[in-house]
Amino acid sequence: MDLTHIAYCGVDCAACADYESGKCPDCRHSRWPDEDPCMPIACCQQKGIDCCGRCDIFPCPDMAAFYEESEGHRAARKRMLTLRGQGTGT
């Protein structure tokens, strides 16, 4: 799966209103300005993985509410589950 435009959490940046409005930067290609990155970025970077779907404990309790917030977030969870199903986990 090509993760070029997929955030660490699995969200498709091109389809994200927060990205389109400038509220959320493209986490793979930019740095978070003067603040800590969101939890999935920090967690994935700490574990040395490129997305939540590669984590041994995905889906984790810390991301459960996030993946229920919107249709886009539910699609992100499904995307990460698909990635795991491809046998490309950690």
N, C-alpha and C positions, 0 to 999 in steps of 0.2 A: 504494500500500500504506500503510495506517495504521500508523505507528510508535509510537503513543501508549504502548503497553505492551510495546514491543520494545526490548531493550537495544541499545546501540551495536554489540555483537557479533552481534546477531540473535537472541539468546535471548528466548523468550517469558517475561517475568518471572512471570506468573501460574502458569506450569507449572514454575518453577525451585525446587528444594528449598533452595538457598542463600538465595533471596529469602524464601521462606516461613519459614525459620528465623531470619531477621534477619542472616545472615552477609553478605549482599550487599544493599546498598540499591538502590532503584529509581533507576538512574543518570540517567534523564531528569528526575526530579522531586525529587531530593534531592542533598545534597552528601555527599561521602565524609568521615566524621568523622576529623579529625586525622591523616590519612594521604593518600598520593598515590592518585589513582584508578587503577583497573586499566589495563593497557596499551591496550586498545581505546578506552577513554574518552579518555585522554590523546592518543592518536594522532589520533582523529577530531576532537577539539577543536582540536588544533594545525593540522590540515588544513582546518578549517572545514566539515566534512561531518557529516551526522546519523547515519551508520552505516557500518560496514565495507563494505557492499554498494555504496556510492557512491564507493569509493576506486578510483583508476586501476589499482592493482596487486592488487586483490582477486581471488582469495584469496592473501594474502601468506604468505611462509614463517614469519613471526613468529606467525601464528595457526594454522598447520597442526596442531600437536599439540593445541591447544585444541579444534579442530573434530573431533577423533577421540576425545576423552575420554569421551563419553557419547552416548546416543541423542538427548538434548536438544540437545547441541552440534552433532551431525550435522544435526538439524532446523534449527538456527540457520544453519548454512552453506547448506543448501538454500534457506532463506528469503531469504538474502542473494543467492544465485545467481538466484532467481526475480525479486527486485527488479531486478537488473542486466538480466535478460531483458526487462523491461518498458520498457527504453530510458530509464531514469531515472537513469543513472549520471552522474558528474561531467562 
